[in-house]
């Protein structure tokens, strides 16, 4: 039996939490689990070029729980760019679809780290909009 790559597994796991949170404002445990996936030093470059830190990401997630019924994320074309003892860099395509049918496609690059307990956490994310 082939072992699942922990970095690719994290992509699926975080999407489940994001979808649960955006779809229904799941209980506080989901929000806490979602935020625990991000390093305190997390940074992000949004598709429009703006940047976020951990505090800004926290505020966005806190304000948007349950605001997108029917929200779905699908990831495809996952590629391991680099893997090293303390983490990895991965790329993937992310299809986001809102309940009203409108959707976007993003090409993303993520820097993932392992914390002191070996848990995979997000250190950096850059997203770029793509044509469908």
Secondary structure, 3 states (H helix, E strand, C coil): CCCCCHHHHHHHHHHHHHHHHHHHCCCHHHHHHHHCCEEEEEEEECCCCCEEEHHHHHHHHHHHCCCCCCCEEEEEEEEEEEEECCEEEEEEEEEEECCCCCEEEEEEEEEEEECCCCCEEEEEEEEEEECC
